[in-house]
Amino acid sequence: GRWYDRVGPRTPMLISTVVMVGGLTIAFFWREVTALVVLSVVVGTFHNVFHIGQSQLVGRYGRPEERARNFSLSSLANSAATFLGPVIAGFLIAGIGAPATVMLDALQIIRFGISGSLGTFF
C-alpha cells in the first residue's frame, strides 16, 4: 500500500501484469503438476498486488457520492469473474487444450492489465 501511495497505481499494476503473464508462460513451457504450484503462487500473489491498484483506481473514479456504488460494482465484477473464470477455463481446456487456454488467459491479463493501469476500460 505504501508503495502505491508513493508511486501511484500505474507502475505497480504494470509490473504485476508482466509478472502474472510470466507466471502463466511457466505452465506453457513447463508441463508438469509442479508448474501449476509455481503458477498459482506467482499469479495469485501478483493478482493481489494488482487488486490494490484496482481498488485505488475505483476509489478515485467518479464523485465522492458515487464511491459506494463504484466499489459495489467492482466487487460484483470480481465475484462474477471468480465464478465464471474457472467454468470458462474448464470448457476451453476440454476444447482447445491447456497450453492454448493458458496463452488466452495471458492475453486477457495483458489487455486488462494495461487498460486498468492506464485507467481506461476496453
CORRAHU-V157104 format. One record per backbone hydrogen bond with DSSP energy under -0.5 kcal/mol. NH is the residue of the N-H (numbers start at 1). CO is the residue of the C=O. Records with the same first field share a line. If there is no record, write none. Layout:
BEGIN
NH = CO + CO
END
This chain:
BEGIN
5 = 1
6 = 2
7 = 3
8 = 4
12 = 8
13 = 9
14 = 10
15 = 11
16 = 12
17 = 13
18 = 14
19 = 15
20 = 16
21 = 17
22 = 18
23 = 19
24 = 20
25 = 21
26 = 22
27 = 23 + 24
28 = 24
29 = 25
30 = 26
31 = 29
32 = 30
35 = 32
36 = 32 + 33
37 = 33
38 = 34
39 = 35
40 = 36
41 = 37
42 = 38
43 = 39
44 = 40
45 = 41
46 = 42
47 = 43
48 = 44
49 = 45
50 = 46
51 = 47
52 = 48
53 = 49
54 = 50
55 = 51
56 = 52
57 = 53
58 = 54
59 = 55
60 = 56
61 = 57
66 = 63
67 = 64
70 = 66
71 = 67
72 = 68
73 = 69
74 = 70
75 = 71
76 = 72
77 = 73
78 = 74
79 = 75
80 = 76
81 = 77
82 = 78
83 = 79
84 = 80
85 = 81
86 = 82
87 = 83
88 = 84
89 = 85
90 = 86
91 = 87
92 = 88
93 = 89
94 = 90
95 = 91
96 = 92
97 = 92 + 93
101 = 97
102 = 98
103 = 99
104 = 100
105 = 101
106 = 102
107 = 103
108 = 104
109 = 105
110 = 106
111 = 107
112 = 108
113 = 109
114 = 110
115 = 111
116 = 112
117 = 113
118 = 114
119 = 116
120 = 115
END
